[in-house]
Amino acid sequence: MIGTFTANRWQALTYGVGIWFFLVLAWPTILVTILGFLPYLWIKPLLVLLTFLNPAELVRLFTIIQMGGGSILGPEYYQWVQWVKQPSGIPLFLAVCLIWIAACLGLAISEWESRRYRA
């Protein structure tokens, strides 16, 4: 998807590494920092929203819970652990992943099509 918004492969590689760094390595630190400034009642809903907005974080949490380490996530994630452990947890997770894939493909296809008509 990144390649559709760049002029060449080097730009796509550079942007891809930058986005990967932000979403995988810097995300937990930024998340804890942002949530530390918010009122307590806002933390849980914002945590859910931000987790669904970052597919790398969603996969990380799902993997940790499936491997039996859900207790290390803390009380904010208790409902996540219950959600993943229920019988519909894996199909729901796969559905969310497919939605992410479809959204990225749709965005890339629409960008390619709009470039075709602009040129």
C-alpha atoms as an extended CHARMM CRD file, in Angstrom:
* protein
*
       119  EXT
         1         1  MET       CA              0.0000000000        0.0000000000        0.0000000000  PROA      1               0.0000000000
         2         2  ILE       CA              2.8240000000        2.4020000000        0.8060000000  PROA      2               0.0000000000
         3         3  GLY       CA              4.2830000000        1.9190000000       -2.6470000000  PROA      3               0.0000000000
         4         4  THR       CA              1.1770000000        3.3710000000       -4.2640000000  PROA      4               0.0000000000
         5         5  PHE       CA              1.7700000000        6.7390000000       -2.5800000000  PROA      5               0.0000000000
         6         6  THR       CA              5.4840000000        7.0700000000       -3.3710000000  PROA      6               0.0000000000
         7         7  ALA       CA              7.4040000000        8.0150000000       -6.4780000000  PROA      7               0.0000000000
         8         8  ASN       CA              9.9360000000        5.1670000000       -6.4170000000  PROA      8               0.0000000000
         9         9  ARG       CA             10.9470000000        2.0120000000       -4.5740000000  PROA      9               0.0000000000
        10        10  TRP       CA             13.4990000000        3.7010000000       -2.3320000000  PROA      10              0.0000000000
        11        11  GLN       CA             10.8800000000        6.0780000000       -1.0070000000  PROA      11              0.0000000000
        12        12  ALA       CA              8.5090000000        3.1560000000       -0.4370000000  PROA      12              0.0000000000
        13        13  LEU       CA             11.2250000000        1.2740000000        1.4730000000  PROA      13              0.0000000000
        14        14  THR       CA             12.1000000000        4.3250000000        3.5690000000  PROA      14              0.0000000000
        15        15  TYR       CA              8.4870000000        5.1090000000        4.4080000000  PROA      15              0.0000000000
        16        16  GLY       CA              7.7620000000        1.4490000000        5.0960000000  PROA      16              0.0000000000
        17        17  VAL       CA             10.6260000000        1.1470000000        7.5770000000  PROA      17              0.0000000000
        18        18  GLY       CA              9.5620000000        4.4050000000        9.2500000000  PROA      18              0.0000000000
        19        19  ILE       CA              5.9560000000        3.2930000000        9.6060000000  PROA      19              0.0000000000
        20        20  TRP       CA              7.0570000000       -0.1360000000       10.8370000000  PROA      20              0.0000000000
        21        21  PHE       CA              9.3070000000        1.4930000000       13.4500000000  PROA      21              0.0000000000
        22        22  PHE       CA              6.4550000000        3.6530000000       14.6810000000  PROA      22              0.0000000000
        23        23  LEU       CA              3.7910000000        0.9330000000       14.7500000000  PROA      23              0.0000000000
        24        24  VAL       CA              5.9210000000       -1.8700000000       16.2070000000  PROA      24              0.0000000000
        25        25  LEU       CA              8.7600000000       -0.4090000000       18.2480000000  PROA      25              0.0000000000
        26        26  ALA       CA              7.6210000000        3.0350000000       19.3720000000  PROA      26              0.0000000000
        27        27  TRP       CA              3.8980000000        2.2760000000       19.7790000000  PROA      27              0.0000000000
        28        28  PRO       CA              3.9290000000        0.9240000000       23.3670000000  PROA      28              0.0000000000
        29        29  THR       CA              5.9650000000        3.8610000000       24.6390000000  PROA      29              0.0000000000
        30        30  ILE       CA              3.7790000000        6.4110000000       22.8840000000  PROA      30              0.0000000000
        31        31  LEU       CA              0.6320000000        4.6180000000       24.0400000000  PROA      31              0.0000000000
        32        32  VAL       CA              1.6850000000        4.6170000000       27.7120000000  PROA      32              0.0000000000
        33        33  THR       CA              2.6960000000        8.2710000000       27.4740000000  PROA      33              0.0000000000
        34        34  ILE       CA             -0.5990000000        9.3860000000       25.9340000000  PROA      34              0.0000000000
        35        35  LEU       CA             -2.7350000000        7.3020000000       28.2790000000  PROA      35              0.0000000000
        36        36  GLY       CA             -0.8570000000        8.7020000000       31.2870000000  PROA      36              0.0000000000
        37        37  PHE       CA             -2.2110000000       12.1840000000       30.5870000000  PROA      37              0.0000000000
        38        38  LEU       CA             -5.8550000000       11.1350000000       30.2510000000  PROA      38              0.0000000000
        39        39  PRO       CA             -8.5580000000       10.7670000000       32.8940000000  PROA      39              0.0000000000
        40        40  TYR       CA             -8.9340000000        7.2050000000       34.1580000000  PROA      40              0.0000000000
        41        41  LEU       CA            -12.3780000000        6.6940000000       32.6170000000  PROA      41              0.0000000000
        42        42  TRP       CA            -11.0380000000        7.4670000000       29.1230000000  PROA      42              0.0000000000
        43        43  ILE       CA             -8.2110000000        4.9240000000       29.2380000000  PROA      43              0.0000000000
        44        44  LYS       CA            -10.1400000000        1.7350000000       28.4700000000  PROA      44              0.0000000000
        45        45  PRO       CA            -12.2080000000        3.0220000000       25.4950000000  PROA      45              0.0000000000
        46        46  LEU       CA             -9.1850000000        4.7570000000       23.9840000000  PROA      46              0.0000000000
        47        47  LEU       CA             -7.0690000000        1.6470000000       24.4870000000  PROA      47              0.0000000000
        48        48  VAL       CA             -9.6130000000       -0.4190000000       22.5550000000  PROA      48              0.0000000000
        49        49  LEU       CA             -9.7840000000        2.1300000000       19.7360000000  PROA      49              0.0000000000
        50        50  LEU       CA             -6.0130000000        2.5120000000       19.4290000000  PROA      50              0.0000000000
        51        51  THR       CA             -5.5020000000       -1.2570000000       19.4960000000  PROA      51              0.0000000000
        52        52  PHE       CA             -7.8640000000       -1.7230000000       16.5600000000  PROA      52              0.0000000000
        53        53  LEU       CA             -6.1260000000        1.1260000000       14.6960000000  PROA      53              0.0000000000
        54        54  ASN       CA             -2.7590000000       -0.6270000000       14.9330000000  PROA      54              0.0000000000
        55        55  PRO       CA             -2.8460000000       -4.0950000000       13.3720000000  PROA      55              0.0000000000
        56        56  ALA       CA              0.6380000000       -4.9280000000       14.6850000000  PROA      56              0.0000000000
        57        57  GLU       CA             -0.5320000000       -4.3070000000       18.2530000000  PROA      57              0.0000000000
        58        58  LEU       CA             -3.6740000000       -6.3410000000       17.6730000000  PROA      58              0.0000000000
        59        59  VAL       CA             -1.6480000000       -9.3170000000       16.4170000000  PROA      59              0.0000000000
        60        60  ARG       CA              0.8020000000       -8.9470000000       19.3250000000  PROA      60              0.0000000000
        61        61  LEU       CA             -1.9870000000       -8.9820000000       21.9190000000  PROA      61              0.0000000000
        62        62  PHE       CA             -3.7620000000      -11.8880000000       20.2420000000  PROA      62              0.0000000000
        63        63  THR       CA             -0.5510000000      -13.9200000000       20.1530000000  PROA      63              0.0000000000
        64        64  ILE       CA              0.2880000000      -13.2080000000       23.8000000000  PROA      64              0.0000000000
        65        65  ILE       CA             -3.1980000000      -14.2270000000       24.9130000000  PROA      65              0.0000000000
        66        66  GLN       CA             -3.2320000000      -17.3800000000       22.7590000000  PROA      66              0.0000000000
        67        67  MET       CA              0.1090000000      -18.4340000000       24.2510000000  PROA      67              0.0000000000
        68        68  GLY       CA             -1.3600000000      -18.1670000000       27.7550000000  PROA      68              0.0000000000
        69        69  GLY       CA              0.2630000000      -14.9040000000       28.8150000000  PROA      69              0.0000000000
        70        70  GLY       CA             -2.8670000000      -12.7750000000       29.0310000000  PROA      70              0.0000000000
        71        71  SER       CA             -2.3940000000      -12.1270000000       32.7420000000  PROA      71              0.0000000000
        72        72  ILE       CA              0.6920000000       -9.9940000000       32.1110000000  PROA      72              0.0000000000
        73        73  LEU       CA             -1.3960000000       -7.4560000000       30.1950000000  PROA      73              0.0000000000
        74        74  GLY       CA             -3.1430000000       -6.1480000000       33.2930000000  PROA      74              0.0000000000
        75        75  PRO       CA             -6.7570000000       -5.4360000000       34.2360000000  PROA      75              0.0000000000
        76        76  GLU       CA             -7.4100000000       -3.1170000000       31.2800000000  PROA      76              0.0000000000
        77        77  TYR       CA             -7.0890000000       -6.0790000000       28.9530000000  PROA      77              0.0000000000
        78        78  TYR       CA             -9.2230000000       -8.5420000000       30.9400000000  PROA      78              0.0000000000
        79        79  GLN       CA            -12.0930000000       -8.2880000000       28.4550000000  PROA      79              0.0000000000
        80        80  TRP       CA             -9.6450000000       -8.8410000000       25.5960000000  PROA      80              0.0000000000
        81        81  VAL       CA             -8.4900000000      -12.0690000000       27.2190000000  PROA      81              0.0000000000
        82        82  GLN       CA            -12.1060000000      -13.2010000000       27.6260000000  PROA      82              0.0000000000
        83        83  TRP       CA            -12.8500000000      -12.2410000000       24.0030000000  PROA      83              0.0000000000
        84        84  VAL       CA             -9.8960000000      -14.1750000000       22.5860000000  PROA      84              0.0000000000
        85        85  LYS       CA            -10.4830000000      -17.2480000000       24.7750000000  PROA      85              0.0000000000
        86        86  GLN       CA            -14.1220000000      -17.7070000000       23.7460000000  PROA      86              0.0000000000
        87        87  PRO       CA            -14.8920000000      -20.0670000000       20.8280000000  PROA      87              0.0000000000
        88        88  SER       CA            -15.6080000000      -17.1870000000       18.4570000000  PROA      88              0.0000000000
        89        89  GLY       CA            -12.3280000000      -15.4190000000       19.3330000000  PROA      89              0.0000000000
        90        90  ILE       CA            -10.2150000000      -16.7920000000       16.5050000000  PROA      90              0.0000000000
        91        91  PRO       CA            -12.8670000000      -16.2790000000       13.7890000000  PROA      91              0.0000000000
        92        92  LEU       CA            -13.4540000000      -12.7120000000       15.0120000000  PROA      92              0.0000000000
        93        93  PHE       CA             -9.7190000000      -12.0360000000       14.9980000000  PROA      93              0.0000000000
        94        94  LEU       CA             -9.4440000000      -13.4110000000       11.4640000000  PROA      94              0.0000000000
        95        95  ALA       CA            -12.4030000000      -11.2330000000       10.4200000000  PROA      95              0.0000000000
        96        96  VAL       CA            -10.6920000000       -8.1260000000       11.7850000000  PROA      96              0.0000000000
        97        97  CYS       CA             -7.4900000000       -9.0890000000        9.9460000000  PROA      97              0.0000000000
        98        98  LEU       CA             -9.4250000000       -9.5660000000        6.7110000000  PROA      98              0.0000000000
        99        99  ILE       CA            -11.0750000000       -6.1660000000        7.1860000000  PROA      99              0.0000000000
       100       100  TRP       CA             -7.6250000000       -4.5970000000        7.5820000000  PROA      100             0.0000000000
       101       101  ILE       CA             -6.3560000000       -6.3420000000        4.4550000000  PROA      101             0.0000000000
       102       102  ALA       CA             -9.4290000000       -5.3300000000        2.4530000000  PROA      102             0.0000000000
       103       103  ALA       CA             -9.1630000000       -1.7220000000        3.6250000000  PROA      103             0.0000000000
       104       104  CYS       CA             -5.4920000000       -1.5080000000        2.6550000000  PROA      104             0.0000000000
       105       105  LEU       CA             -6.1140000000       -3.1300000000       -0.7210000000  PROA      105             0.0000000000
       106       106  GLY       CA             -9.1030000000       -0.8710000000       -1.3510000000  PROA      106             0.0000000000
       107       107  LEU       CA             -7.0720000000        2.2170000000       -0.5350000000  PROA      107             0.0000000000
       108       108  ALA       CA             -4.2140000000        1.1020000000       -2.7940000000  PROA      108             0.0000000000
       109       109  ILE       CA             -6.5570000000        0.2450000000       -5.6790000000  PROA      109             0.0000000000
       110       110  SER       CA             -8.3920000000        3.5590000000       -5.4000000000  PROA      110             0.0000000000
       111       111  GLU       CA             -5.0750000000        5.4340000000       -5.4530000000  PROA      111             0.0000000000
       112       112  TRP       CA             -3.9260000000        3.5340000000       -8.5510000000  PROA      112             0.0000000000
       113       113  GLU       CA             -7.2300000000        4.1940000000      -10.2910000000  PROA      113             0.0000000000
       114       114  SER       CA             -7.2100000000        7.8780000000       -9.4470000000  PROA      114             0.0000000000
       115       115  ARG       CA             -3.6790000000        8.1940000000      -10.8480000000  PROA      115             0.0000000000
       116       116  ARG       CA             -4.8170000000        6.5370000000      -14.0660000000  PROA      116             0.0000000000
       117       117  TYR       CA             -7.5790000000        9.1090000000      -14.5610000000  PROA      117             0.0000000000
       118       118  ARG       CA             -5.4090000000       12.0950000000      -13.5620000000  PROA      118             0.0000000000
       119       119  ALA       CA             -2.7060000000       11.2790000000      -16.1020000000  PROA      119             0.0000000000
